[in-house]
Amino acid sequence: MIWQIIHLIDILLWLFLAGSVLYVVFFALASLFNKKPRHSGSPSMQPRLRRFLVLFPAYKEDRVIVRSVVTFLQQDYPSSHYQVAVISDSMQTATNEQLSALPITLLQPTFEKSSKARALQYAIAHTASDFDNIVILDADNLVQPNFLSQLHAVCDQGYRAIQCHRMAKNANNAIAMLDGVSEEINNTLFRRAHNNIGLSSALIGSGMCFDYQWFCNNVSALTSAVEDRELEACLLQQNVYIKYEENISIMDEKVSSQENFQRQRLRWMTGQVQTLCHMLPQLPGALRHTNLNYIDKVVQQMLIPRAILLCVLFVMSLLMLLVSPPWSLKWWLLLLCFSASLFISIPSRLRTHALLANLPVLPRLVWQMLRNLRLIDRRNDEFIHTTHDK
Protein backbone atom coordinates (compact mmCIF):
# COMPACT_ATOMS: atom_id res chain seq x y z
CA MET A 1 0.00 0.00 0.00
CA ILE A 2 2.74 2.44 0.96
CA TRP A 3 4.53 1.84 -2.35
CA GLN A 4 1.34 2.56 -4.28
CA ILE A 5 0.99 5.89 -2.48
CA ILE A 6 4.65 6.77 -3.17
CA HIS A 7 4.22 5.83 -6.82
CA LEU A 8 1.06 7.97 -7.10
CA ILE A 9 2.84 10.97 -5.56
CA ASP A 10 5.77 10.36 -7.91
CA ILE A 11 3.53 10.40 -10.98
CA LEU A 12 1.52 13.46 -9.89
CA LEU A 13 4.68 15.44 -9.16
CA TRP A 14 6.18 14.42 -12.50
CA LEU A 15 3.04 15.53 -14.35
CA PHE A 16 3.04 18.85 -12.48
CA LEU A 17 6.65 19.61 -13.42
CA ALA A 18 6.25 18.24 -16.96
CA GLY A 19 3.90 21.12 -17.81
CA SER A 20 6.63 23.72 -17.33
CA VAL A 21 9.16 21.54 -19.15
CA LEU A 22 6.93 21.00 -22.20
CA TYR A 23 6.32 24.75 -22.48
CA VAL A 24 10.08 25.39 -22.61
CA VAL A 25 10.65 22.49 -25.03
CA PHE A 26 7.97 23.75 -27.43
CA PHE A 27 9.28 27.32 -27.61
CA ALA A 28 12.92 26.23 -27.74
CA LEU A 29 12.06 24.31 -30.89
CA ALA A 30 9.95 27.22 -32.18
CA SER A 31 12.99 29.48 -31.88
CA LEU A 32 14.64 27.41 -34.63
CA PHE A 33 11.87 28.00 -37.16
CA ASN A 34 11.74 30.75 -39.75
CA LYS A 35 9.86 33.81 -38.58
CA LYS A 36 6.19 33.82 -39.49
CA PRO A 37 5.08 37.09 -41.13
CA ARG A 38 2.75 39.05 -38.89
CA HIS A 39 0.47 41.91 -39.91
CA SER A 40 1.63 44.97 -37.99
CA GLY A 41 -1.03 47.47 -38.90
CA SER A 42 -0.91 50.19 -41.52
CA PRO A 43 2.65 51.21 -42.49
CA SER A 44 3.40 54.91 -42.43
CA MET A 45 2.62 56.47 -45.81
CA GLN A 46 4.43 59.75 -45.16
CA PRO A 47 8.22 59.85 -45.55
CA ARG A 48 8.78 61.94 -42.43
CA LEU A 49 10.98 61.59 -39.37
CA ARG A 50 9.24 60.42 -36.25
CA ARG A 51 9.55 62.33 -33.00
CA PHE A 52 10.66 60.28 -30.00
CA LEU A 53 10.31 60.96 -26.28
CA VAL A 54 13.05 58.99 -24.50
CA LEU A 55 12.49 58.40 -20.78
CA PHE A 56 15.11 57.39 -18.21
CA PRO A 57 13.35 56.66 -14.87
CA ALA A 58 16.21 56.86 -12.33
CA TYR A 59 15.79 55.98 -8.66
CA LYS A 60 19.05 56.42 -6.72
CA GLU A 61 20.99 55.72 -9.93
CA ASP A 62 23.83 58.23 -9.35
CA ARG A 63 26.54 55.79 -10.37
CA VAL A 64 25.28 55.07 -13.89
CA ILE A 65 22.75 57.62 -15.11
CA VAL A 66 25.10 60.36 -16.40
CA ARG A 67 27.09 57.96 -18.55
CA SER A 68 23.93 56.42 -20.00
CA VAL A 69 22.47 59.80 -20.94
CA VAL A 70 25.73 61.13 -22.40
CA THR A 71 26.06 57.96 -24.48
CA PHE A 72 22.49 58.24 -25.71
CA LEU A 73 22.99 61.84 -26.84
CA GLN A 74 25.49 60.58 -29.44
CA GLN A 75 22.58 59.47 -31.68
CA ASP A 76 22.94 59.94 -35.42
CA TYR A 77 19.22 60.82 -35.44
CA PRO A 78 18.40 64.56 -35.76
CA SER A 79 18.41 66.11 -32.28
CA SER A 80 15.36 68.18 -33.21
CA HIS A 81 13.32 64.99 -33.46
CA TYR A 82 13.92 63.46 -30.05
CA GLN A 83 13.79 64.62 -26.46
CA VAL A 84 15.50 62.88 -23.55
CA ALA A 85 13.87 63.20 -20.13
CA VAL A 86 15.39 61.88 -16.91
CA ILE A 87 13.03 61.37 -13.98
CA SER A 88 15.44 61.92 -11.10
CA ASP A 89 14.02 60.31 -7.98
CA SER A 90 16.08 60.55 -4.75
CA MET A 91 19.35 61.25 -6.56
CA GLN A 92 22.17 63.42 -5.25
CA THR A 93 22.44 67.14 -5.92
CA ALA A 94 25.77 66.68 -7.70
CA THR A 95 24.22 64.17 -10.08
CA ASN A 96 21.31 66.47 -10.85
CA GLU A 97 23.72 69.33 -11.54
CA GLN A 98 25.60 67.20 -14.05
CA LEU A 99 22.35 66.23 -15.74
CA SER A 100 21.16 69.84 -15.81
CA ALA A 101 24.18 70.77 -17.88
CA LEU A 102 23.11 68.36 -20.64
CA PRO A 103 20.58 69.13 -23.42
CA ILE A 104 17.82 67.12 -21.75
CA THR A 105 14.70 67.62 -19.65
CA LEU A 106 15.39 66.94 -15.97
CA LEU A 107 12.34 66.12 -13.85
CA GLN A 108 12.72 65.94 -10.06
CA PRO A 109 9.52 64.60 -8.52
CA THR A 110 9.03 63.76 -4.85
CA PHE A 111 7.06 60.58 -4.31
CA GLU A 112 5.66 59.27 -1.05
CA LYS A 113 6.25 55.80 -2.48
CA SER A 114 8.71 55.56 -5.35
CA SER A 115 8.02 53.30 -8.30
CA LYS A 116 8.80 53.18 -11.98
CA ALA A 117 5.09 53.43 -12.80
CA ARG A 118 4.76 56.69 -10.87
CA ALA A 119 7.89 58.04 -12.58
CA LEU A 120 6.45 57.28 -16.03
CA GLN A 121 3.11 58.84 -15.15
CA TYR A 122 4.86 61.97 -13.85
CA ALA A 123 6.94 62.25 -17.03
CA ILE A 124 3.88 62.08 -19.29
CA ALA A 125 2.18 64.79 -17.24
CA HIS A 126 5.21 67.12 -17.29
CA THR A 127 6.57 66.88 -20.84
CA ALA A 128 5.37 68.09 -24.22
CA SER A 129 2.90 65.95 -26.15
CA ASP A 130 3.99 66.38 -29.78
CA PHE A 131 5.62 62.95 -30.14
CA ASP A 132 4.99 59.91 -32.28
CA ASN A 133 6.65 57.29 -30.07
CA ILE A 134 7.94 56.89 -26.54
CA VAL A 135 11.05 54.93 -25.58
CA ILE A 136 11.71 53.64 -22.05
CA LEU A 137 15.24 52.84 -20.92
CA ASP A 138 16.78 51.90 -17.58
CA ALA A 139 19.34 54.18 -16.00
CA ASP A 140 22.19 51.76 -16.77
CA ASN A 141 21.24 51.07 -20.41
CA LEU A 142 23.72 51.90 -23.19
CA VAL A 143 22.70 52.06 -26.85
CA GLN A 144 24.39 52.40 -30.22
CA PRO A 145 24.41 55.73 -32.12
CA ASN A 146 21.96 54.31 -34.69
CA PHE A 147 19.45 53.20 -32.04
CA LEU A 148 16.72 55.72 -32.91
CA SER A 149 17.34 55.38 -36.64
CA GLN A 150 16.74 51.65 -36.38
CA LEU A 151 13.63 52.16 -34.23
CA HIS A 152 12.30 54.70 -36.71
CA ALA A 153 12.48 52.11 -39.50
CA VAL A 154 10.61 49.49 -37.44
CA CYS A 155 7.94 51.96 -36.26
CA ASP A 156 7.35 52.93 -39.89
CA GLN A 157 6.35 49.34 -40.58
CA GLY A 158 3.27 49.94 -38.44
CA TYR A 159 4.29 48.35 -35.14
CA ARG A 160 2.87 50.10 -32.08
CA ALA A 161 4.81 48.14 -29.44
CA ILE A 162 8.44 47.07 -29.84
CA GLN A 163 10.80 45.26 -27.49
CA CYS A 164 14.49 45.62 -28.33
CA HIS A 165 17.22 43.07 -27.65
CA ARG A 166 18.60 43.65 -24.17
CA MET A 167 22.08 42.15 -23.71
CA ALA A 168 24.51 41.89 -20.80
CA LYS A 169 27.26 44.50 -20.76
CA ASN A 170 29.17 42.76 -17.94
CA ALA A 171 30.16 39.22 -17.02
CA ASN A 172 32.59 40.03 -14.24
CA ASN A 173 31.75 37.02 -12.06
CA ALA A 174 29.67 33.83 -12.00
CA ILE A 175 26.45 35.55 -10.89
CA ALA A 176 26.63 38.22 -13.60
CA MET A 177 27.40 35.61 -16.27
CA LEU A 178 24.50 33.36 -15.25
CA ASP A 179 22.18 36.38 -15.05
CA GLY A 180 23.17 37.37 -18.60
CA VAL A 181 22.65 33.83 -19.89
CA SER A 182 19.24 33.69 -18.20
CA GLU A 183 18.19 36.88 -19.99
CA GLU A 184 19.30 35.49 -23.36
CA ILE A 185 17.26 32.35 -22.72
CA ASN A 186 14.28 34.61 -22.03
CA ASN A 187 14.98 36.44 -25.29
CA THR A 188 14.93 33.14 -27.15
CA LEU A 189 11.87 31.58 -25.54
CA PHE A 190 9.58 34.49 -24.78
CA ARG A 191 10.52 36.88 -27.57
CA ARG A 192 12.10 35.40 -30.71
CA ALA A 193 10.26 32.04 -30.53
CA HIS A 194 6.92 33.73 -29.87
CA ASN A 195 7.31 36.10 -32.83
CA ASN A 196 8.43 33.17 -34.97
CA ILE A 197 5.02 31.52 -34.63
CA GLY A 198 3.01 34.75 -34.77
CA LEU A 199 2.60 35.42 -31.04
CA SER A 200 3.52 38.62 -29.21
CA SER A 201 6.91 39.07 -27.62
CA ALA A 202 7.21 39.51 -23.87
CA LEU A 203 8.32 42.89 -22.54
CA ILE A 204 11.41 43.26 -20.36
CA GLY A 205 11.00 46.62 -18.64
CA SER A 206 13.51 48.62 -20.66
CA GLY A 207 14.40 48.95 -24.31
CA MET A 208 10.68 49.30 -24.99
CA CYS A 209 9.09 51.55 -27.61
CA PHE A 210 5.38 52.36 -27.82
CA ASP A 211 3.04 54.45 -29.89
CA TYR A 212 2.96 57.70 -27.92
CA GLN A 213 -0.82 58.16 -27.89
CA TRP A 214 -1.41 54.55 -26.88
CA PHE A 215 1.04 54.90 -24.00
CA CYS A 216 -0.55 58.16 -22.78
CA ASN A 217 -3.98 56.50 -22.81
CA ASN A 218 -2.82 53.53 -20.75
CA VAL A 219 -0.02 54.68 -18.44
CA SER A 220 -2.48 55.93 -15.83
CA ALA A 221 -3.68 52.35 -15.31
CA LEU A 222 -0.29 51.25 -13.95
CA THR A 223 -0.53 50.62 -10.21
CA SER A 224 1.99 47.92 -9.27
CA ALA A 225 5.76 47.59 -9.02
CA VAL A 226 5.77 45.43 -12.18
CA GLU A 227 4.73 48.05 -14.71
CA ASP A 228 6.14 46.14 -17.69
CA ARG A 229 3.84 43.20 -17.00
CA GLU A 230 0.87 45.55 -16.61
CA LEU A 231 1.72 47.21 -19.93
CA GLU A 232 1.98 43.82 -21.54
CA ALA A 233 -1.42 42.76 -20.20
CA CYS A 234 -2.97 46.00 -21.55
CA LEU A 235 -1.44 45.42 -24.99
CA LEU A 236 -2.62 41.82 -25.16
CA GLN A 237 -6.14 42.67 -23.97
CA GLN A 238 -6.34 45.27 -26.73
CA ASN A 239 -4.85 42.87 -29.32
CA VAL A 240 -1.82 45.08 -29.91
CA TYR A 241 1.00 42.93 -31.26
CA ILE A 242 4.43 43.25 -29.57
CA LYS A 243 7.33 43.08 -32.03
CA TYR A 244 10.73 41.77 -30.88
CA GLU A 245 13.60 43.49 -32.66
CA GLU A 246 16.62 41.24 -32.18
CA ASN A 247 18.89 43.49 -34.24
CA ILE A 248 18.39 46.59 -32.05
CA SER A 249 20.62 45.92 -29.07
CA ILE A 250 20.72 47.55 -25.66
CA MET A 251 23.50 46.89 -23.16
CA ASP A 252 22.20 46.27 -19.65
CA GLU A 253 24.16 45.78 -16.42
CA LYS A 254 23.68 42.37 -14.81
CA VAL A 255 23.65 41.83 -11.05
CA SER A 256 26.92 40.49 -9.69
CA SER A 257 26.29 40.12 -5.95
CA GLN A 258 24.19 37.56 -4.09
CA GLU A 259 22.25 40.29 -2.28
CA ASN A 260 21.22 41.99 -5.53
CA PHE A 261 20.45 38.65 -7.14
CA GLN A 262 18.12 37.78 -4.27
CA ARG A 263 16.37 41.16 -4.42
CA GLN A 264 16.00 40.96 -8.20
CA ARG A 265 14.52 37.46 -8.13
CA LEU A 266 12.19 38.41 -5.27
CA ARG A 267 10.91 41.29 -7.40
CA TRP A 268 10.43 39.01 -10.39
CA MET A 269 8.68 36.22 -8.47
CA THR A 270 6.44 38.71 -6.65
CA GLY A 271 5.59 40.26 -10.01
CA GLN A 272 4.80 36.85 -11.46
CA VAL A 273 2.31 36.08 -8.67
CA GLN A 274 0.76 39.56 -8.84
CA THR A 275 0.40 39.39 -12.61
CA LEU A 276 -1.23 35.97 -12.46
CA CYS A 277 -3.77 37.21 -9.90
CA HIS A 278 -4.41 40.30 -12.03
CA MET A 279 -4.85 38.42 -15.31
CA LEU A 280 -6.88 35.41 -14.19
CA PRO A 281 -10.25 37.23 -13.97
CA GLN A 282 -9.97 38.17 -17.66
CA LEU A 283 -8.99 34.64 -18.74
CA PRO A 284 -12.56 33.39 -19.43
CA GLY A 285 -13.10 36.31 -21.81
CA ALA A 286 -9.78 35.60 -23.54
CA LEU A 287 -10.82 31.96 -23.97
CA ARG A 288 -14.18 32.97 -25.44
CA HIS A 289 -12.53 35.32 -27.94
CA THR A 290 -9.59 32.96 -28.60
CA ASN A 291 -7.06 35.60 -27.55
CA LEU A 292 -4.05 33.28 -27.79
CA ASN A 293 -1.57 35.95 -26.73
CA TYR A 294 -3.44 36.64 -23.50
CA ILE A 295 -3.94 32.93 -22.77
CA ASP A 296 -0.24 32.29 -23.39
CA LYS A 297 0.74 35.12 -21.02
CA VAL A 298 -1.40 33.64 -18.24
CA VAL A 299 0.29 30.28 -18.77
CA GLN A 300 3.70 31.98 -18.54
CA GLN A 301 2.84 33.27 -15.07
CA MET A 302 2.17 29.69 -13.95
CA LEU A 303 5.59 28.40 -15.00
CA ILE A 304 8.09 27.29 -12.37
CA PRO A 305 11.27 29.43 -12.49
CA ARG A 306 13.79 27.61 -14.69
CA ALA A 307 16.66 27.51 -12.20
CA ILE A 308 14.42 25.99 -9.54
CA LEU A 309 12.95 23.55 -12.05
CA LEU A 310 16.39 22.39 -13.22
CA CYS A 311 17.58 21.67 -9.68
CA VAL A 312 14.33 19.96 -8.66
CA LEU A 313 14.45 17.69 -11.71
CA PHE A 314 18.04 16.72 -10.97
CA VAL A 315 17.30 15.99 -7.30
CA MET A 316 14.17 13.96 -8.15
CA SER A 317 16.04 11.96 -10.80
CA LEU A 318 18.71 10.98 -8.26
CA LEU A 319 16.17 10.31 -5.52
CA MET A 320 13.98 8.06 -7.66
CA LEU A 321 17.08 6.27 -8.92
CA LEU A 322 17.69 5.22 -5.30
CA VAL A 323 14.03 4.46 -4.56
CA SER A 324 13.17 2.62 -7.77
CA PRO A 325 15.43 2.73 -10.86
CA PRO A 326 12.57 1.96 -13.29
CA TRP A 327 10.56 4.87 -11.88
CA SER A 328 13.50 7.21 -12.35
CA LEU A 329 13.60 6.78 -16.14
CA LYS A 330 10.79 9.27 -16.74
CA TRP A 331 12.60 11.79 -14.50
CA TRP A 332 15.88 11.43 -16.37
CA LEU A 333 13.99 11.81 -19.67
CA LEU A 334 12.32 15.00 -18.41
CA LEU A 335 15.67 16.35 -17.20
CA LEU A 336 17.29 15.53 -20.55
CA CYS A 337 14.55 17.28 -22.55
CA PHE A 338 14.68 20.34 -20.31
CA SER A 339 18.48 20.55 -20.40
CA ALA A 340 18.55 20.17 -24.19
CA SER A 341 15.95 22.94 -24.55
CA LEU A 342 18.00 25.30 -22.39
CA PHE A 343 21.08 24.49 -24.45
CA ILE A 344 19.22 25.32 -27.66
CA SER A 345 18.00 28.58 -26.13
CA ILE A 346 21.48 29.82 -25.21
CA PRO A 347 23.16 31.76 -28.05
CA SER A 348 26.21 29.94 -29.40
CA ARG A 349 28.50 32.81 -28.38
CA LEU A 350 27.64 32.10 -24.72
CA ARG A 351 28.12 28.31 -24.84
CA THR A 352 31.60 28.49 -23.39
CA HIS A 353 33.78 26.63 -20.92
CA ALA A 354 33.40 29.62 -18.60
CA LEU A 355 29.65 29.00 -18.44
CA LEU A 356 30.18 25.37 -17.47
CA ALA A 357 32.74 26.40 -14.87
CA ASN A 358 30.22 28.77 -13.26
CA LEU A 359 27.31 26.31 -13.08
CA PRO A 360 28.28 25.05 -9.57
CA VAL A 361 27.11 28.44 -8.26
CA LEU A 362 23.56 27.67 -9.43
CA PRO A 363 22.41 25.49 -6.46
CA ARG A 364 23.31 28.26 -4.02
CA LEU A 365 21.36 30.80 -6.06
CA VAL A 366 18.38 28.45 -6.29
CA TRP A 367 18.43 28.02 -2.53
CA GLN A 368 18.17 31.80 -2.19
CA MET A 369 15.25 31.82 -4.61
CA LEU A 370 13.47 29.15 -2.56
CA ARG A 371 14.00 31.23 0.58
CA ASN A 372 12.40 34.15 -1.26
CA LEU A 373 9.15 32.21 -1.67
CA ARG A 374 8.15 32.99 1.92
CA LEU A 375 8.66 36.74 1.27
CA ILE A 376 6.28 36.96 -1.69
CA ASP A 377 3.30 39.21 -0.96
CA ARG A 378 0.87 39.57 -3.84
CA ARG A 379 -0.56 42.75 -2.27
CA ASN A 380 2.81 44.48 -1.97
CA ASP A 381 3.23 47.59 -4.15
CA GLU A 382 6.61 48.66 -2.77
CA PHE A 383 9.35 49.07 -5.36
CA ILE A 384 12.17 46.56 -4.69
CA HIS A 385 15.26 48.47 -5.78
CA THR A 386 18.35 46.68 -7.12
CA THR A 387 21.53 48.67 -6.66
CA HIS A 388 24.43 48.65 -9.12
CA ASP A 389 27.48 46.77 -7.92
CA LYS A 390 30.77 48.61 -7.97
C-alpha positions in Angstrom: 0.0 0.0 0.0 2.7 2.4 1.0 4.5 1.8 -2.4 1.3 2.6 -4.3 1.0 5.9 -2.5 4.6 6.8 -3.2 4.2 5.8 -6.8 1.1 8.0 -7.1 2.8 11.0 -5.6 5.8 10.4 -7.9 3.5 10.4 -11.0 1.5 13.5 -9.9 4.7 15.4 -9.2 6.2 14.4 -12.5 3.0 15.5 -14.3 3.0 18.9 -12.5 6.6 19.6 -13.4 6.2 18.2 -17.0 3.9 21.1 -17.8 6.6 23.7 -17.3 9.2 21.5 -19.2 6.9 21.0 -22.2 6.3 24.8 -22.5 10.1 25.4 -22.6 10.7 22.5 -25.0 8.0 23.8 -27.4 9.3 27.3 -27.6 12.9 26.2 -27.7 12.1 24.3 -30.9 9.9 27.2 -32.2 13.0 29.5 -31.9 14.6 27.4 -34.6 11.9 28.0 -37.2 11.7 30.8 -39.8 9.9 33.8 -38.6 6.2 33.8 -39.5 5.1 37.1 -41.1 2.8 39.1 -38.9 0.5 41.9 -39.9 1.6 45.0 -38.0 -1.0 47.5 -38.9 -0.9 50.2 -41.5 2.6 51.2 -42.5 3.4 54.9 -42.4 2.6 56.5 -45.8 4.4 59.7 -45.2 8.2 59.9 -45.6 8.8 61.9 -42.4 11.0 61.6 -39.4 9.2 60.4 -36.2 9.5 62.3 -33.0 10.7 60.3 -30.0 10.3 61.0 -26.3 13.0 59.0 -24.5 12.5 58.4 -20.8 15.1 57.4 -18.2 13.4 56.7 -14.9 16.2 56.9 -12.3 15.8 56.0 -8.7 19.1 56.4 -6.7 21.0 55.7 -9.9 23.8 58.2 -9.3 26.5 55.8 -10.4 25.3 55.1 -13.9 22.7 57.6 -15.1 25.1 60.4 -16.4 27.1 58.0 -18.6 23.9 56.4 -20.0 22.5 59.8 -20.9 25.7 61.1 -22.4 26.1 58.0 -24.5 22.5 58.2 -25.7 23.0 61.8 -26.8 25.5 60.6 -29.4 22.6 59.5 -31.7 22.9 59.9 -35.4 19.2 60.8 -35.4 18.4 64.6 -35.8 18.4 66.1 -32.3 15.4 68.2 -33.2 13.3 65.0 -33.5 13.9 63.5 -30.0 13.8 64.6 -26.5 15.5 62.9 -23.6 13.9 63.2 -20.1 15.4 61.9 -16.9 13.0 61.4 -14.0 15.4 61.9 -11.1 14.0 60.3 -8.0 16.1 60.6 -4.8 19.4 61.2 -6.6 22.2 63.4 -5.2 22.4 67.1 -5.9 25.8 66.7 -7.7 24.2 64.2 -10.1 21.3 66.5 -10.9 23.7 69.3 -11.5 25.6 67.2 -14.1 22.3 66.2 -15.7 21.2 69.8 -15.8 24.2 70.8 -17.9 23.1 68.4 -20.6 20.6 69.1 -23.4 17.8 67.1 -21.7 14.7 67.6 -19.6 15.4 66.9 -16.0 12.3 66.1 -13.8 12.7 65.9 -10.1 9.5 64.6 -8.5 9.0 63.8 -4.8 7.1 60.6 -4.3 5.7 59.3 -1.0 6.2 55.8 -2.5 8.7 55.6 -5.3 8.0 53.3 -8.3 8.8 53.2 -12.0 5.1 53.4 -12.8 4.8 56.7 -10.9 7.9 58.0 -12.6 6.5 57.3 -16.0 3.1 58.8 -15.1 4.9 62.0 -13.8 6.9 62.2 -17.0 3.9 62.1 -19.3 2.2 64.8 -17.2 5.2 67.1 -17.3 6.6 66.9 -20.8 5.4 68.1 -24.2 2.9 66.0 -26.1 4.0 66.4 -29.8 5.6 63.0 -30.1 5.0 59.9 -32.3 6.6 57.3 -30.1 7.9 56.9 -26.5 11.1 54.9 -25.6 11.7 53.6 -22.1 15.2 52.8 -20.9 16.8 51.9 -17.6 19.3 54.2 -16.0 22.2 51.8 -16.8 21.2 51.1 -20.4 23.7 51.9 -23.2 22.7 52.1 -26.8 24.4 52.4 -30.2 24.4 55.7 -32.1 22.0 54.3 -34.7 19.4 53.2 -32.0 16.7 55.7 -32.9 17.3 55.4 -36.6 16.7 51.6 -36.4 13.6 52.2 -34.2 12.3 54.7 -36.7 12.5 52.1 -39.5 10.6 49.5 -37.4 7.9 52.0 -36.3 7.4 52.9 -39.9 6.3 49.3 -40.6 3.3 49.9 -38.4 4.3 48.3 -35.1 2.9 50.1 -32.1 4.8 48.1 -29.4 8.4 47.1 -29.8 10.8 45.3 -27.5 14.5 45.6 -28.3 17.2 43.1 -27.7 18.6 43.7 -24.2 22.1 42.1 -23.7 24.5 41.9 -20.8 27.3 44.5 -20.8 29.2 42.8 -17.9 30.2 39.2 -17.0 32.6 40.0 -14.2 31.8 37.0 -12.1 29.7 33.8 -12.0 26.5 35.6 -10.9 26.6 38.2 -13.6 27.4 35.6 -16.3 24.5 33.4 -15.3 22.2 36.4 -15.0 23.2 37.4 -18.6 22.7 33.8 -19.9 19.2 33.7 -18.2 18.2 36.9 -20.0 19.3 35.5 -23.4 17.3 32.3 -22.7 14.3 34.6 -22.0 15.0 36.4 -25.3 14.9 33.1 -27.2 11.9 31.6 -25.5 9.6 34.5 -24.8 10.5 36.9 -27.6 12.1 35.4 -30.7 10.3 32.0 -30.5 6.9 33.7 -29.9 7.3 36.1 -32.8 8.4 33.2 -35.0 5.0 31.5 -34.6 3.0 34.8 -34.8 2.6 35.4 -31.0 3.5 38.6 -29.2 6.9 39.1 -27.6 7.2 39.5 -23.9 8.3 42.9 -22.5 11.4 43.3 -20.4 11.0 46.6 -18.6 13.5 48.6 -20.7 14.4 49.0 -24.3 10.7 49.3 -25.0 9.1 51.5 -27.6 5.4 52.4 -27.8 3.0 54.5 -29.9 3.0 57.7 -27.9 -0.8 58.2 -27.9 -1.4 54.5 -26.9 1.0 54.9 -24.0 -0.6 58.2 -22.8 -4.0 56.5 -22.8 -2.8 53.5 -20.7 0.0 54.7 -18.4 -2.5 55.9 -15.8 -3.7 52.3 -15.3 -0.3 51.3 -13.9 -0.5 50.6 -10.2 2.0 47.9 -9.3 5.8 47.6 -9.0 5.8 45.4 -12.2 4.7 48.1 -14.7 6.1 46.1 -17.7 3.8 43.2 -17.0 0.9 45.6 -16.6 1.7 47.2 -19.9 2.0 43.8 -21.5 -1.4 42.8 -20.2 -3.0 46.0 -21.5 -1.4 45.4 -25.0 -2.6 41.8 -25.2 -6.1 42.7 -24.0 -6.3 45.3 -26.7 -4.9 42.9 -29.3 -1.8 45.1 -29.9 1.0 42.9 -31.3 4.4 43.3 -29.6 7.3 43.1 -32.0 10.7 41.8 -30.9 13.6 43.5 -32.7 16.6 41.2 -32.2 18.9 43.5 -34.2 18.4 46.6 -32.1 20.6 45.9 -29.1 20.7 47.6 -25.7 23.5 46.9 -23.2 22.2 46.3 -19.6 24.2 45.8 -16.4 23.7 42.4 -14.8 23.7 41.8 -11.0 26.9 40.5 -9.7 26.3 40.1 -5.9 24.2 37.6 -4.1 22.2 40.3 -2.3 21.2 42.0 -5.5 20.4 38.6 -7.1 18.1 37.8 -4.3 16.4 41.2 -4.4 16.0 41.0 -8.2 14.5 37.5 -8.1 12.2 38.4 -5.3 10.9 41.3 -7.4 10.4 39.0 -10.4 8.7 36.2 -8.5 6.4 38.7 -6.7 5.6 40.3 -10.0 4.8 36.9 -11.5 2.3 36.1 -8.7 0.8 39.6 -8.8 0.4 39.4 -12.6 -1.2 36.0 -12.5 -3.8 37.2 -9.9 -4.4 40.3 -12.0 -4.9 38.4 -15.3 -6.9 35.4 -14.2 -10.2 37.2 -14.0 -10.0 38.2 -17.7 -9.0 34.6 -18.7 -12.6 33.4 -19.4 -13.1 36.3 -21.8 -9.8 35.6 -23.5 -10.8 32.0 -24.0 -14.2 33.0 -25.4 -12.5 35.3 -27.9 -9.6 33.0 -28.6 -7.1 35.6 -27.6 -4.1 33.3 -27.8 -1.6 36.0 -26.7 -3.4 36.6 -23.5 -3.9 32.9 -22.8 -0.2 32.3 -23.4 0.7 35.1 -21.0 -1.4 33.6 -18.2 0.3 30.3 -18.8 3.7 32.0 -18.5 2.8 33.3 -15.1 2.2 29.7 -14.0 5.6 28.4 -15.0 8.1 27.3 -12.4 11.3 29.4 -12.5 13.8 27.6 -14.7 16.7 27.5 -12.2 14.4 26.0 -9.5 12.9 23.6 -12.1 16.4 22.4 -13.2 17.6 21.7 -9.7 14.3 20.0 -8.7 14.4 17.7 -11.7 18.0 16.7 -11.0 17.3 16.0 -7.3 14.2 14.0 -8.2 16.0 12.0 -10.8 18.7 11.0 -8.3 16.2 10.3 -5.5 14.0 8.1 -7.7 17.1 6.3 -8.9 17.7 5.2 -5.3 14.0 4.5 -4.6 13.2 2.6 -7.8 15.4 2.7 -10.9 12.6 2.0 -13.3 10.6 4.9 -11.9 13.5 7.2 -12.3 13.6 6.8 -16.1 10.8 9.3 -16.7 12.6 11.8 -14.5 15.9 11.4 -16.4 14.0 11.8 -19.7 12.3 15.0 -18.4 15.7 16.4 -17.2 17.3 15.5 -20.5 14.6 17.3 -22.6 14.7 20.3 -20.3 18.5 20.5 -20.4 18.5 20.2 -24.2 16.0 22.9 -24.5 18.0 25.3 -22.4 21.1 24.5 -24.4 19.2 25.3 -27.7 18.0 28.6 -26.1 21.5 29.8 -25.2 23.2 31.8 -28.1 26.2 29.9 -29.4 28.5 32.8 -28.4 27.6 32.1 -24.7 28.1 28.3 -24.8 31.6 28.5 -23.4 33.8 26.6 -20.9 33.4 29.6 -18.6 29.6 29.0 -18.4 30.2 25.4 -17.5 32.7 26.4 -14.9 30.2 28.8 -13.3 27.3 26.3 -13.1 28.3 25.1 -9.6 27.1 28.4 -8.3 23.6 27.7 -9.4 22.4 25.5 -6.5 23.3 28.3 -4.0 21.4 30.8 -6.1 18.4 28.4 -6.3 18.4 28.0 -2.5 18.2 31.8 -2.2 15.3 31.8 -4.6 13.5 29.1 -2.6 14.0 31.2 0.6 12.4 34.2 -1.3 9.1 32.2 -1.7 8.2 33.0 1.9 8.7 36.7 1.3 6.3 37.0 -1.7 3.3 39.2 -1.0 0.9 39.6 -3.8 -0.6 42.8 -2.3 2.8 44.5 -2.0 3.2 47.6 -4.1 6.6 48.7 -2.8 9.4 49.1 -5.4 12.2 46.6 -4.7 15.3 48.5 -5.8 18.4 46.7 -7.1 21.5 48.7 -6.7 24.4 48.6 -9.1 27.5 46.8 -7.9 30.8 48.6 -8.0 
